[in-house]
């Protein structure tokens, strides 16, 4: 099951589960739309894979399967997040 992490790994921006501005790679690394497109060019800095829009989870399933609360923040060296 998708973890739906709560923040951008690059700039630490909040990304609630209902956000349509979250992008993920196949390893569920999570980034905001600004970082995914402007800073990272659509490529995950961790695995080199494509960043794609994170799918939504319906509200009734969020009650049963809540989003993750684990924040991962790993700013990129020498890169200024937008």
C-alpha positions as a Markdown table, in Angstrom:
| # | Residue | x | y | z |
|---|---|---|---|---|
| 1 | Unk | 0.0 | 0.0 | 0.0 |
| 2 | Unk | 1.2 | 3.5 | -0.9 |
| 3 | Unk | 2.6 | 5.3 | 2.2 |
| 4 | Unk | 1.4 | 8.8 | 1.1 |
| 5 | Unk | 4.2 | 10.6 | 2.9 |
| 6 | Unk | 3.2 | 14.0 | 4.4 |
| 7 | Unk | 5.9 | 16.3 | 2.9 |
| 8 | Unk | 8.3 | 17.1 | 0.1 |
| 9 | Unk | 11.6 | 15.3 | 0.6 |
| 10 | Unk | 13.5 | 18.2 | -1.0 |
| 11 | Unk | 12.0 | 21.4 | 0.5 |
| 12 | Unk | 9.8 | 19.9 | 3.4 |
| 13 | Unk | 6.6 | 21.5 | 2.1 |
| 14 | Unk | 3.5 | 19.9 | 3.6 |
| 15 | Unk | 1.7 | 17.5 | 1.2 |
| 16 | Unk | -1.5 | 16.3 | 2.8 |
| 17 | Unk | -3.1 | 13.2 | 1.4 |
| 18 | Unk | -5.7 | 15.2 | -0.6 |
| 19 | Unk | -3.0 | 17.3 | -2.2 |
| 20 | Unk | -2.9 | 17.1 | -6.0 |
| 21 | Unk | 0.6 | 18.7 | -6.1 |
| 22 | Unk | 2.5 | 15.6 | -4.8 |
| 23 | Unk | 4.8 | 13.6 | -7.1 |
| 24 | Unk | 6.4 | 10.2 | -6.3 |
| 25 | Unk | 8.9 | 7.7 | -7.8 |
| 26 | Unk | 8.4 | 4.0 | -7.8 |
| 27 | Unk | 10.1 | 3.8 | -4.4 |
| 28 | Unk | 7.5 | 6.3 | -3.0 |
| 29 | Unk | 10.0 | 9.1 | -2.5 |
| 30 | Unk | 7.7 | 12.2 | -2.4 |
| 31 | Unk | 8.2 | 15.7 | -3.8 |
| 32 | Unk | 6.1 | 18.8 | -4.3 |
| 33 | Unk | 5.2 | 19.8 | -7.8 |
| 34 | Unk | 7.6 | 22.8 | -7.7 |
| 35 | Unk | 10.6 | 20.6 | -6.7 |
| 36 | Unk | 9.6 | 17.7 | -9.0 |
| 37 | Unk | 9.4 | 19.9 | -12.1 |
| 38 | Unk | 11.7 | 22.9 | -11.5 |
| 39 | Unk | 14.5 | 21.5 | -9.3 |
| 40 | Unk | 14.5 | 17.8 | -10.2 |
| 41 | Unk | 13.4 | 17.9 | -13.9 |
| 42 | Unk | 11.0 | 15.0 | -13.3 |
| 43 | Unk | 13.7 | 12.6 | -12.2 |
| 44 | Unk | 14.1 | 11.2 | -8.7 |
| 45 | Unk | 17.5 | 12.1 | -7.2 |
| 46 | Unk | 17.5 | 8.9 | -5.1 |
| 47 | Unk | 16.7 | 6.2 | -7.7 |
| 48 | Unk | 16.9 | 8.1 | -11.1 |
| 49 | Unk | 13.4 | 7.0 | -11.9 |
| 50 | Unk | 10.5 | 9.1 | -13.3 |
| 51 | Unk | 8.5 | 11.3 | -10.9 |
| 52 | Unk | 4.7 | 10.9 | -11.5 |
| 53 | Unk | 1.7 | 12.5 | -9.8 |
| 54 | Unk | 0.8 | 10.7 | -6.6 |
| 55 | Unk | -2.6 | 9.0 | -6.9 |
| 56 | Unk | -5.4 | 10.1 | -4.5 |
| 57 | Unk | -6.9 | 7.8 | -1.9 |
| 58 | Unk | -10.6 | 8.2 | -1.2 |
| 59 | Unk | -11.6 | 9.7 | 2.1 |
| 60 | Unk | -13.3 | 6.6 | 3.4 |
| 61 | Unk | -10.1 | 4.6 | 2.7 |
| 62 | Unk | -8.0 | 7.2 | 4.4 |
| 63 | Unk | -10.0 | 6.5 | 7.6 |
| 64 | Unk | -9.1 | 2.9 | 7.4 |
| 65 | Unk | -5.6 | 3.3 | 5.9 |
| 66 | Unk | -4.3 | 6.7 | 7.0 |
| 67 | Unk | -1.4 | 8.5 | 5.3 |
| 68 | Unk | 2.1 | 8.2 | 6.8 |
| 69 | Unk | 3.2 | 10.7 | 9.3 |
| 70 | Unk | 6.9 | 10.0 | 8.7 |
| 71 | Unk | 8.6 | 13.1 | 7.3 |
| 72 | Unk | 11.8 | 12.6 | 5.2 |
| 73 | Unk | 13.8 | 15.7 | 4.5 |
| 74 | Unk | 17.0 | 15.5 | 2.5 |
| 75 | Unk | 17.8 | 18.8 | 0.8 |
| 76 | Unk | 20.0 | 18.5 | -2.2 |
| 77 | Unk | 23.5 | 19.8 | -1.9 |
| 78 | Unk | 24.0 | 23.0 | -3.9 |
| 79 | Unk | 20.4 | 23.1 | -5.1 |
| 80 | Unk | 18.0 | 25.8 | -3.9 |
| 81 | Unk | 14.5 | 24.5 | -3.7 |
| 82 | Unk | 11.8 | 26.8 | -4.9 |
